[in-house]
Amino acid sequence: MGNEEVVPLAHRVPDLGALELLLAVARVGSLSGAARGLGITQPAASSRIRAMETRLGVALVDRSPRGSTLTAEGALVTDWARRVVEAAEAFDVGAQALRGRRDSRLRVAASMTIAEYLLPGWLIALRGQRPGTAVSLHAGNSAIVAGLVLAHEADLGFVEGLSVPEGLDSVVIAQDRLVVAVAPGHPWARRSRGVEAAELAATPLILRERGSGTRQVLDAALAAAGGLAQPLLELASTTAVKSAALSGAGPCVLSELAVGDELGSRRLVEVPVAGTGLARALRAVWPTGARPAGPARDLLSLTRRPA
């Protein structure tokens, strides 16, 4: 007896569609009328009733030219079916409430560059699609963003580094480039050929803090040139790094997105770098296996549309 195979419940009881059909037959007294009410053909309804009778091992409906009536067993099964369908309806109402709660808010975490220069446009577009969704944004470096997403404290994250931590899935949403920039009065601003990677690595720079995507990309790019020298300044925000460079304190390395206006107005000058690449991918991240849904899915879709 202990070796008997257990047949799953789903293989032993009729599905919800069949139970709804049986209730409709009891209500209208006609298999054809029940089929019309449910939007299916009469042959399909007859086949479904026969399959249910075969599964249960009892006759449920007496068919005659005057219509269809329930057998005694059919009337009993109908009472049970009503309870099952009512429970399914309560389940559906509860599931809708959960979706409503999920759709009423969106928690986003984003690295500084993405939060300042890309997210505002995406969030404005999202508001047009979902005006009832309240959005909260936590801006931090890429390591902080990854931690928030892994801890389920953010529904969707955006990072700038070279890699994605274990436990997160990702998709590339944009390409970016790091730029070495100086104030117009800096000696590098007058160099037509820029600087070599080794000189850049040996020069104290104004940088973002460790853990930022910008710093991670720069560290990797200059590793072969001996690694970064002690930073001139190490600051926790893109705006602070840019302000220090604008003041003439020294060279900075920031996203092209962050310094585009300053380069265009010549308040900062781009310094070409030879011997290394400073390109990077911008990514959306979420917990492995938990594909974004609801507002998070819609926001992710917006990030991948052409600007």
LOVEX-110157 format. One line per field, with one value per residue (C-alpha): residue number from 1; residue in one letter; y, z, x. Coordinates in Angstrom, 2 decimals. Layout:
N
pos	[NUM/...] .
code	[A/...] .
y	[Y/...] .
z	[Z/...] .
x	[X/...] .
end
This chain:
307
pos	[1/2/3/4/5/6/7/8/9/10/11/12/13/14/15/16/17/18/19/20/21/22/23/24/25/26/27/28/29/30/31/32/33/34/35/36/37/38/39/40/41/42/43/44/45/46/47/48/49/50/51/52/53/54/55/56/57/58/59/60/61/62/63/64/65/66/67/68/69/70/71/72/73/74/75/76/77/78/79/80/81/82/83/84/85/86/87/88/89/90/91/92/93/94/95/96/97/98/99/100/101/102/103/104/105/106/107/108/109/110/111/112/113/114/115/116/117/118/119/120/121/122/123/124/125/126/127/128/129/130/131/132/133/134/135/136/137/138/139/140/141/142/143/144/145/146/147/148/149/150/151/152/153/154/155/156/157/158/159/160/161/162/163/164/165/166/167/168/169/170/171/172/173/174/175/176/177/178/179/180/181/182/183/184/185/186/187/188/189/190/191/192/193/194/195/196/197/198/199/200/201/202/203/204/205/206/207/208/209/210/211/212/213/214/215/216/217/218/219/220/221/222/223/224/225/226/227/228/229/230/231/232/233/234/235/236/237/238/239/240/241/242/243/244/245/246/247/248/249/250/251/252/253/254/255/256/257/258/259/260/261/262/263/264/265/266/267/268/269/270/271/272/273/274/275/276/277/278/279/280/281/282/283/284/285/286/287/288/289/290/291/292/293/294/295/296/297/298/299/300/301/302/303/304/305/306/307] .
code	[M/G/N/E/E/V/V/P/L/A/H/R/V/P/D/L/G/A/L/E/L/L/L/A/V/A/R/V/G/S/L/S/G/A/A/R/G/L/G/I/T/Q/P/A/A/S/S/R/I/R/A/M/E/T/R/L/G/V/A/L/V/D/R/S/P/R/G/S/T/L/T/A/E/G/A/L/V/T/D/W/A/R/R/V/V/E/A/A/E/A/F/D/V/G/A/Q/A/L/R/G/R/R/D/S/R/L/R/V/A/A/S/M/T/I/A/E/Y/L/L/P/G/W/L/I/A/L/R/G/Q/R/P/G/T/A/V/S/L/H/A/G/N/S/A/I/V/A/G/L/V/L/A/H/E/A/D/L/G/F/V/E/G/L/S/V/P/E/G/L/D/S/V/V/I/A/Q/D/R/L/V/V/A/V/A/P/G/H/P/W/A/R/R/S/R/G/V/E/A/A/E/L/A/A/T/P/L/I/L/R/E/R/G/S/G/T/R/Q/V/L/D/A/A/L/A/A/A/G/G/L/A/Q/P/L/L/E/L/A/S/T/T/A/V/K/S/A/A/L/S/G/A/G/P/C/V/L/S/E/L/A/V/G/D/E/L/G/S/R/R/L/V/E/V/P/V/A/G/T/G/L/A/R/A/L/R/A/V/W/P/T/G/A/R/P/A/G/P/A/R/D/L/L/S/L/T/R/R/P/A] .
y	[0.00/2.32/1.90/3.10/5.95/9.16/10.69/14.50/16.21/18.06/14.66/13.51/16.46/18.44/21.81/25.11/25.46/22.13/23.01/26.38/24.57/22.16/25.09/26.79/23.62/23.52/27.20/27.29/23.65/23.31/22.22/24.41/27.41/26.83/26.63/29.92/31.63/30.57/31.38/27.81/25.51/22.85/20.00/21.38/21.58/18.02/16.79/18.57/17.09/13.58/13.98/15.11/12.12/9.78/11.32/11.12/7.75/8.87/10.27/13.95/15.07/13.44/14.64/14.64/16.55/18.73/19.80/18.67/17.88/16.89/13.36/12.89/12.52/15.55/17.66/16.63/17.33/20.72/21.68/20.82/22.61/25.78/25.87/25.29/28.06/30.47/29.71/30.33/33.66/34.66/33.59/35.78/38.79/38.35/38.03/41.21/42.99/41.84/43.09/46.36/46.79/45.93/48.33/51.18/51.68/51.25/51.30/52.17/52.23/53.78/54.73/58.44/59.03/57.15/58.74/62.26/62.08/59.24/58.29/61.61/61.20/57.55/58.32/61.13/58.71/56.07/58.55/59.06/55.31/54.76/58.01/56.12/54.54/56.20/56.02/56.23/56.57/55.73/57.11/55.63/53.99/50.73/48.57/50.13/49.68/45.99/45.50/47.12/44.93/41.76/42.67/43.16/46.79/47.93/46.48/47.45/48.72/50.49/50.10/51.24/48.77/46.13/43.18/42.21/40.61/37.01/36.70/39.34/39.09/42.02/43.52/46.23/49.34/51.78/52.31/55.03/56.39/57.82/61.15/62.74/66.45/69.48/73.20/75.33/76.65/73.20/72.24/69.15/71.37/72.54/69.09/68.17/64.53/64.08/61.76/58.18/55.66/55.43/59.20/59.21/56.36/58.18/61.49/62.27/62.62/63.84/60.62/59.00/56.72/53.00/50.99/53.36/52.04/54.88/53.94/50.24/50.86/53.23/50.86/48.03/50.22/51.44/48.19/47.34/50.81/50.27/51.16/54.47/56.84/58.11/60.28/64.03/64.06/61.17/62.36/60.61/62.35/63.17/66.81/67.20/65.71/68.01/71.10/70.38/70.03/73.24/75.06/74.04/71.62/68.96/66.41/64.42/61.26/61.16/59.83/61.63/62.06/64.05/66.51/66.94/70.44/71.61/70.27/71.92/75.30/74.87/75.21/71.85/70.42/66.74/65.18/62.21/59.10/56.78/53.17/52.21/52.06/53.80/52.49/50.80/49.31/50.62/47.85/47.25/44.58/42.50/39.35/36.20/34.40/37.25/38.95/42.49/42.74/45.54/49.06/47.67/45.83/48.97/51.10/48.55/48.64/52.45/52.33/50.22/52.47/54.82/58.30] .
z	[0.00/0.79/-2.84/-4.45/-6.88/-5.85/-8.74/-8.62/-7.72/-11.04/-12.81/-10.58/-10.62/-13.49/-14.43/-13.68/-17.21/-17.00/-13.60/-14.90/-17.84/-15.48/-13.41/-16.61/-17.67/-14.25/-14.55/-18.11/-18.48/-21.90/-23.04/-26.16/-24.08/-21.61/-24.50/-25.97/-22.59/-22.23/-25.81/-26.91/-29.51/-28.57/-29.76/-27.54/-24.59/-25.15/-25.35/-22.12/-20.26/-21.51/-20.44/-16.98/-16.68/-17.70/-15.16/-12.30/-13.35/-13.11/-15.48/-14.79/-17.48/-19.06/-22.64/-24.45/-27.29/-24.62/-23.14/-20.61/-16.96/-14.18/-12.86/-9.10/-9.13/-11.37/-8.91/-6.09/-8.16/-9.12/-5.44/-4.97/-8.22/-7.00/-3.92/-5.98/-8.45/-5.61/-4.03/-7.39/-7.72/-4.24/-5.27/-8.39/-6.38/-3.99/-6.88/-8.45/-5.13/-5.01/-8.56/-7.65/-4.67/-6.81/-9.54/-7.10/-6.40/-8.03/-6.14/-8.38/-7.48/-9.92/-10.13/-10.07/-13.78/-14.80/-12.01/-13.02/-16.81/-18.06/-15.48/-15.40/-19.03/-18.53/-15.41/-17.14/-19.91/-17.35/-15.61/-18.89/-19.01/-15.31/-13.65/-10.55/-9.79/-7.07/-7.85/-5.30/-6.41/-4.46/-6.13/-5.14/-6.64/-8.56/-5.57/-3.41/-6.19/-6.56/-2.80/-2.72/-5.56/-4.00/-0.69/-2.52/-1.40/-5.04/-7.80/-10.55/-10.53/-13.00/-12.82/-14.76/-13.93/-15.97/-14.34/-12.53/-9.07/-8.60/-7.92/-10.45/-14.04/-16.35/-19.77/-21.48/-21.97/-23.35/-24.15/-22.49/-22.61/-19.88/-20.65/-19.20/-18.84/-17.56/-17.12/-20.10/-18.11/-17.40/-19.37/-20.81/-22.47/-24.96/-25.92/-29.40/-28.96/-25.46/-22.93/-22.85/-20.56/-18.45/-17.86/-16.96/-14.50/-12.84/-12.48/-9.34/-10.63/-9.32/-9.12/-7.93/-4.91/-4.99/-5.63/-8.34/-11.87/-13.16/-10.81/-11.62/-15.36/-14.91/-12.57/-15.11/-18.06/-16.39/-14.67/-17.47/-17.16/-13.52/-11.89/-10.65/-8.62/-5.30/-6.25/-5.96/-4.71/-4.17/-4.16/-3.78/-6.48/-10.15/-9.52/-6.91/-9.23/-12.05/-9.82/-8.65/-12.24/-13.27/-10.48/-12.02/-9.26/-11.74/-14.35/-13.76/-15.31/-15.78/-18.08/-21.39/-20.33/-17.27/-18.99/-22.37/-21.64/-20.17/-23.14/-25.54/-23.83/-23.49/-19.71/-19.74/-22.40/-23.32/-23.24/-25.63/-24.08/-26.14/-25.34/-23.52/-23.98/-21.67/-23.10/-20.82/-20.87/-18.77/-17.44/-15.80/-13.06/-11.10/-8.91/-10.84/-12.04/-11.09/-14.42/-13.90/-13.88/-13.76/-13.57/-13.43/-16.72/-18.31/-17.14/-18.49/-21.84/-21.92/-21.37/-24.47/-26.85/-29.15/-27.70] .
x	[0.00/2.87/4.10/0.85/1.36/-0.37/-2.30/-2.19/-5.44/-5.47/-5.78/-8.65/-11.04/-12.61/-11.16/-12.89/-14.19/-15.99/-17.48/-18.71/-20.34/-22.14/-23.44/-24.65/-26.54/-28.22/-29.12/-30.57/-31.71/-30.10/-26.67/-26.90/-28.00/-25.16/-22.68/-23.94/-23.70/-20.08/-19.11/-18.32/-19.86/-22.40/-20.14/-17.35/-19.76/-20.99/-17.38/-16.51/-19.50/-18.64/-15.01/-16.16/-18.51/-15.69/-13.31/-15.82/-17.26/-20.92/-23.55/-24.20/-26.67/-29.72/-30.06/-33.41/-35.14/-36.78/-33.44/-30.84/-31.49/-29.16/-29.11/-29.23/-25.47/-25.22/-27.21/-24.88/-21.77/-23.26/-23.51/-19.86/-18.94/-20.66/-18.45/-15.32/-16.21/-17.07/-13.69/-12.00/-13.82/-12.61/-9.09/-9.34/-10.53/-7.60/-5.13/-6.51/-6.06/-2.42/-1.86/-3.51/-1.19/1.83/0.73/0.10/3.82/7.20/10.51/13.45/17.14/19.58/23.22/23.94/24.47/21.34/19.28/20.31/20.41/18.19/15.57/13.66/12.58/11.65/9.62/7.73/6.80/5.79/3.52/1.71/1.02/0.36/-0.75/-1.89/1.49/3.55/7.28/10.09/13.71/16.86/20.01/23.37/26.40/26.08/27.08/24.36/21.79/22.66/22.32/18.88/17.62/19.07/17.38/14.05/13.99/13.79/11.63/14.05/17.63/19.91/23.70/26.77/29.56/31.32/29.60/26.41/26.56/25.50/21.78/20.76/19.57/20.18/19.69/21.73/19.59/22.19/25.85/27.91/31.46/33.65/35.28/38.41/37.62/39.50/38.85/40.01/42.98/44.44/47.60/45.87/43.24/45.88/47.09/45.92/46.98/45.59/47.23/48.42/46.78/49.96/50.02/46.34/46.90/49.81/47.95/45.91/42.33/38.98/36.98/33.80/34.07/34.87/31.71/30.52/30.19/32.37/35.21/34.89/35.22/38.16/39.99/39.66/40.66/43.87/44.88/47.32/48.88/49.78/46.48/45.15/47.26/45.94/42.92/43.23/39.64/37.24/33.62/30.28/28.27/28.62/27.69/30.45/33.08/32.01/31.99/35.52/36.74/34.95/36.78/40.11/41.10/42.22/41.13/37.94/36.53/32.77/30.09/29.67/26.04/27.12/29.46/27.79/26.49/29.80/31.75/29.33/29.72/33.53/33.35/35.12/37.42/37.56/41.02/41.45/42.99/45.18/45.85/42.67/38.91/36.46/33.17/30.65/27.16/24.28/22.07/18.72/18.87/16.36/16.50/17.35/14.22/11.86/11.24/9.88/6.08/3.52/5.03/8.59/8.01/6.57/9.50/11.97/10.17/10.44/14.21/14.66/12.75/14.70/14.94] .
end
